[in-house]
Amino acid sequence: MDERQRIEQAIAAQESLRATVGDEVVDETISMLREKLAALEAPEQQRKLVTILFADVAGFTPVSETMDPEVVADTMNALWQRVDAAIVAQGGTIDKHMGDGVMALWGVDEAREDDPERAIRAALEMQAELATFREAQALPLAMRVGIHTGPALLGGVGTAGEFSAMGDAVNLASRLEGAAPTGAVLISHDTYRHVRGIFDVQVQAPVALKGKAQPVRTY
């Protein structure tokens, strides 16, 4: 019997004790056992070169304060369907949604030489989709996008083993999104090196970002 089977048997045994020791004690013990089980089942961590995209929708929070919560949810869900489709169509993996933002990855399952190009094409399509949505909904929305290519640790995060990417590359991509003008796509030099000559880019003044000793070259 392996460790996973032993934990599952222990959970089943605890369930049978509810009538004897009470729900509170059983629930606490089962919660601890499930955390151990999740840790066993968490994906193995791997270090890979990935392209990371962060995007954030600006302008919706002030408007949403005057809307019914169900309308807010329906509106955001409709927008994310468009945005997510643009990411998936370019081979990206949606890592997570965070309020008005989304994080996506390229190079998770299969690394491609054109992953940085795919990420930028997704970002441009996301901006186009937002523009169409903004006009149709008559909402003052805009999007900022930041993209960086670099090594990241991929695997389970926390006791629940949620799959995600970690590391300095992720932090840099997130800070590029925060530094991007609304309506724009801001990429790092490490991403630019992979797409030089493919897109029309404008060289930006180096940006001072938190956690970086030197200003970061951006485009």
N, C-alpha and C positions, 0 to 999 in steps of 0.2 A: 504494500500500500504506500503510495507516495504522499508527500506533504499536502498536496491539494485535496486528495481524498480524505485525509485525516481531518482537515479543517471542515470540509463539507459534512462529515459525520458528526463533528463537534457541534456544528450549527443545528443539525437535525436533532441531536440530543438535547440541546438547549430549548428548542421548540417544545419538546415533550415535557419540559419542567415548568411551563407557564402556570399551570394550575397549582403547583407546589410552592414555587418561590415568588411568583408574581411577574407581571409584564415588565416592570421597570428594571429589575435585575437582569432578566433574560435579554431585553432589548440592548442594554449596555454591553453585555457579554457578546452578543451576536454582532454588534457594531464593531467591536474590536476584532472579532474573527473575520468579518468581511473585509476589513482593512488589510489584514494579513493575506487574504485570498486575492485581493486586488493587486497587492504588491507582487505576488507570484505570477499573476497573469499580465502584468505590465509589459509592454513591448520592450525588447532589448534596446538599449541606447546605442546609437551609431553616430559617428561624426561624418558629416557630408558637406560638400559644397552645394549651397542652395541659393536661390534668389528669393528674397523676402519682400513682400509688398504689404504696406500698411495704407489704409485709406480711411478718411473720416469725413462724414457729411456735416457741413456747417450750415447754420441758419435754421435748423429744424426745431431745436429746443425751445426758442422763444415762441415760435408758432404753436408748438404742441401744448403749451400751457393753457391755451384757449380752446383746445379740442377735447372731445370725449376720449377717454383712454382707449376704447375699442377702435375708434377712428385712427388714433395715433398708431396703434399696433397694426391695423390693416394697411395704413399708408406706408409704414416702414417695411412691412413684409412684402408689399408690392414692389418697393424700390429694391430691396435685397434680392428678389427674384431676378430682376434685370441685371444687377451688379454681379451676383453670383454666377449667372449664366455666362457673362463675359469672361470671368475667371476660368470657369470649367472649360469653356470652348477653346481656350488657349493652353489647356493641359495643366492648369494650376489646381492646387489642393487648398480648400478653404480650411484654415486652421481653427479659426474661431470668429464669432461676432462679439463685439464689445460695445454695447449701447449703440451709438451712432457710427461705430467703426467696424472694420473688418481686417483680418490678417490672413494672407494667403501665401503659399509656398510653391516653388517650382524646384524639382530635383529630389523630391521625397522618395518616391518609389523607383523612378527611373531617371537618371540624369541625362539631359540632352544638351548638346553644345549650344542650342539656340534657346535655352531656358530664359536667359536675360531678355532676349528679343521677345519671347512669348509674354513675359511679364509686362513689358512696356506696351505691347499691343493690347493686352488686357486692360491696362490702365487707361489707354486712350479710348478704348471702347467703353469703359466704365464712365469716363467723362462725357462721352456722347450720349450714353443711355441716361445719365443724370440730366443732361440738358433737355432731352426729349420729355422725361418725366416731369421736370420742373415746369416746362411749358404746358403740359397737359393738366397738371394739378394746380397751376398758378401759385406755386410756393417758392419763396426766396431761398432756394437751396444752392449750395456749391460744394465741391469736393476737393480735398487735398489728398495727394498721393505721394508716398515716399517709397523708393525701391533701392535695395542694396544687395549685392552678391558677395557671399563670404561663407566661411566654415561655420557650421552650427551643430549642436548636439541634438539629435532627434531621438525621442523616446518618451516613456511614461513620466508624468510630472505629478508629484504629490502622492498622497495615500490612495487616491482613486485611480492612479495610473493613467490619467488623461494624456493622450498623445499630443505632443507639441514640439516646438523648436526652441532651443535655449542658447544663450551666448551673446557675445559682444555684437555679432552681426545682426541679431534680432533687435537689440537695443538701438543700434545705429539706424536701421531701417525705420524704426518707430520715431526716432528724433528727426529724421529727414522729413517724415510726414508732417510732424509738428512745425517744421521750418518752411514747408512748401507754401507758396501763395495759393489762395483758394482758386480753383479752376485749373491748377497746374499739376504737372507730374515732375517731381524732383528726384534725380537719380545720383548715386554716388559715382566716383571715378572708377571704382572696381566693377560697377555695372557698365559704365560707359565703355570701358576697354573691350567688352564683348560685343558691343553694338556700333562701334565707330564706323561711320559711313553709311549706316542703314537708316538712321533717323536724322531729321533736322533738329539740332540741339542748340541751345544758347548757353555758353559758359557763364556760370554765376560766380559772384565773388565768394571766396572760401567762407564757410559758415562755422562759427564757433558753436560747438555742441557739447552738452553736458557729458562729462566722462572722457572727453578727448583732449589731450594736451595740446594738440595742434589743430587749427581750423581744417575743416574737411572740404575737399574739392567737390563741387557739385555742378550739375548740368540740368 
